[in-house]
Amino acid sequence: MTQLLEQAIEAARQLTAEEQDELARSILAYATRAEAEPVRLTERDKAAIARAREAAAQGRFATEQDVRAVWAKHGL
């Protein structure tokens, strides 16, 4: 294990149990990604991505207020 990873693990020990579990899920997802099946996009997913790309190309992005509203909606 690298020194940087050791530091990250030590920092993680200071987190709450819930935060540690969330971090652990992220690490496991990252570490095992090579074995995971690719995500199959539906036509609806592809259309949403195309709309998002078009909006970005036009410079249309969510405002900070938009983002905060989404976070609040989901209790974040």
Steps between C-alpha positions, in 0.01 A plus 500: 500500500637842410566772755230718343243223534609447860438873564158476340408200716612687812288800400205267439525374857392847613173479306168384640400137445252609232768704320746210523245265343434748219873533437544122513228453236674753276838332542355157429320625191822656373723205587272243337399701193697277262274209590175694474268467206480809280192712554253462215342830409136512403376719217365734768848519659660572163248775427564660842875496436449658159284776655762562770779523243299744291428715806868501592598592145264798529649598835187412695599365842324466834536801725624466855139555610383214275759265649414599857131435427579147382717436806223627729246279324713195581586606854862590429 
